[in-house]
Amino acid sequence: MSLRGSFFDRDAYVLGVLLGILFFIACVVFAAMQGTAWLIDVLLCLFGAASGWFSGILISPDDEDQDRRFSIYGKSISAFISGFVVAKLDGIWETTIEPHLLTIALGPIIVGALLFGITFAIGVLLTFAGRDFGRARRTQ
């Protein structure tokens, strides 16, 4: 017997959404508690959530047409992002030449990366699960 679309799936999805919202709020509160760069950290949380939401939509198309279009969009976006990252590697390399600069900047970089990563993952998971749950409900 399949539990897809049943009471248990709905409760699991609602619980996941609530936990996702709590994690997102915790990230924003943690970012706001940071020193002088709290606004940047909060913006990283918002950008991570929005990027995760967008990525979640891209990885969970609703039909064949969306699948085809999203594949094209995904290739274009990944080409842009990879080109951007490669262009920035030079600046990162120059920073590592000065070890004292790297150790000063490493803490905030790690915090920012973690805040972005957590909120990005929440955005992807909630979007993907929501679209999958909605698709399962429509097919019943």
C-alpha positions as CSV (number, residue, x, y, z in Angstrom):
1,M,0.0,0.0,0.0
2,S,1.4,3.4,-1.0
3,L,1.4,6.2,1.5
4,R,2.0,8.8,-1.3
5,G,-0.5,11.7,-0.9
6,S,-1.9,10.2,2.3
7,F,-2.2,11.8,5.7
8,F,1.4,10.9,6.5
9,D,2.9,12.6,3.5
10,R,0.9,15.8,4.2
11,D,2.0,15.8,7.8
12,A,5.6,15.2,6.9
13,Y,5.5,18.0,4.3
14,V,4.0,20.4,6.8
15,L,6.5,19.4,9.4
16,G,9.3,19.9,6.9
17,V,8.0,23.4,6.0
18,L,7.8,24.4,9.6
19,L,11.3,23.1,10.3
20,G,12.6,24.8,7.2
21,I,11.1,28.1,8.3
22,L,12.6,27.7,11.8
23,F,16.0,27.0,10.3
24,F,15.7,30.0,8.1
25,I,14.7,32.3,10.9
26,A,17.6,30.9,13.0
27,C,20.0,31.7,10.2
28,V,18.7,35.3,9.9
29,V,18.8,35.8,13.7
30,F,22.3,34.4,13.8
31,A,23.3,36.7,10.9
32,A,21.7,39.7,12.6
33,M,23.7,38.9,15.8
34,Q,27.0,39.2,13.9
35,G,29.2,42.3,14.3
36,T,29.4,45.1,11.8
37,A,28.6,43.0,8.7
38,W,25.2,41.8,9.9
39,L,23.3,43.3,7.0
40,I,25.5,41.4,4.5
41,D,24.9,38.2,6.4
42,V,21.1,38.7,6.4
43,L,21.3,39.5,2.7
44,L,23.3,36.3,2.2
45,C,20.5,34.4,3.9
46,L,17.9,36.0,1.7
47,F,20.0,35.4,-1.5
48,G,20.6,31.8,-0.4
49,A,16.9,31.2,0.1
50,A,15.9,32.8,-3.2
51,S,18.7,30.9,-5.1
52,G,17.6,27.7,-3.5
53,W,13.9,28.3,-4.4
54,F,15.0,29.0,-8.0
55,S,17.2,25.9,-8.1
56,G,14.4,23.8,-6.6
57,I,12.1,24.9,-9.4
58,L,14.7,24.1,-12.0
59,I,15.3,20.6,-10.7
60,S,11.6,19.7,-10.4
61,P,9.9,20.5,-13.7
62,D,6.1,19.9,-13.9
63,D,6.0,18.6,-17.4
64,E,8.0,17.7,-20.5
65,D,8.0,21.3,-21.9
66,Q,9.3,22.7,-18.6
67,D,11.9,19.9,-18.5
68,R,13.2,21.0,-21.9
69,R,13.2,24.7,-21.1
70,F,14.7,24.2,-17.7
71,S,17.5,22.1,-19.1
72,I,18.4,25.0,-21.4
73,Y,18.1,27.6,-18.6
74,G,20.3,25.4,-16.3
75,K,23.0,25.0,-18.9
76,S,23.1,28.8,-19.5
77,I,23.1,29.6,-15.7
78,S,25.9,27.1,-15.0
79,A,28.0,28.4,-17.8
80,F,27.6,32.0,-16.4
81,I,28.3,30.9,-12.8
82,S,31.3,28.8,-13.7
83,G,32.8,31.6,-15.8
84,F,32.2,34.0,-13.0
85,V,33.9,31.7,-10.4
86,V,36.9,31.1,-12.7
87,A,37.3,34.9,-13.1
88,K,37.2,35.4,-9.4
89,L,39.8,32.7,-8.7
90,D,42.6,35.1,-9.5
91,G,41.5,37.4,-6.6
92,I,41.2,34.5,-4.2
93,W,44.7,33.4,-5.2
94,E,46.1,36.8,-4.6
95,T,44.5,36.8,-1.1
96,T,46.2,33.5,-0.2
97,I,49.6,35.0,-1.0
98,E,49.2,37.2,2.1
99,P,48.6,34.7,4.8
100,H,47.6,37.2,7.5
101,L,44.9,38.6,5.2
102,L,43.5,35.2,4.7
103,T,43.3,34.4,8.4
104,I,41.6,37.7,9.1
105,A,39.0,37.2,6.4
106,L,38.5,33.4,6.8
107,G,36.1,33.6,9.7
108,P,33.5,35.9,8.1
109,I,33.9,34.0,4.8
110,I,33.1,30.7,6.5
111,V,30.1,32.2,8.3
112,G,28.8,33.8,5.1
113,A,29.3,30.5,3.2
114,L,27.5,28.5,5.9
115,L,24.6,30.9,6.1
116,F,24.2,30.9,2.3
117,G,24.6,27.2,2.1
118,I,22.0,26.4,4.8
119,T,19.4,28.8,3.4
120,F,20.1,27.5,-0.2
121,A,19.6,23.9,0.9
122,I,16.3,24.8,2.7
123,G,15.1,26.6,-0.4
124,V,15.9,23.7,-2.6
125,L,14.4,21.1,-0.3
126,L,11.2,23.0,0.4
127,T,10.6,23.9,-3.2
128,F,11.4,20.4,-4.5
129,A,9.3,18.7,-1.8
130,G,6.4,21.1,-2.3
131,R,6.3,20.6,-6.1
132,D,6.6,16.8,-5.7
133,F,3.9,16.8,-3.1
134,G,1.6,18.9,-5.3
135,R,2.3,16.7,-8.3
136,A,1.4,13.6,-6.3
137,R,-1.8,15.3,-5.1
138,R,-2.8,16.2,-8.7
139,T,-2.3,12.7,-10.0
140,Q,-4.6,11.1,-7.5
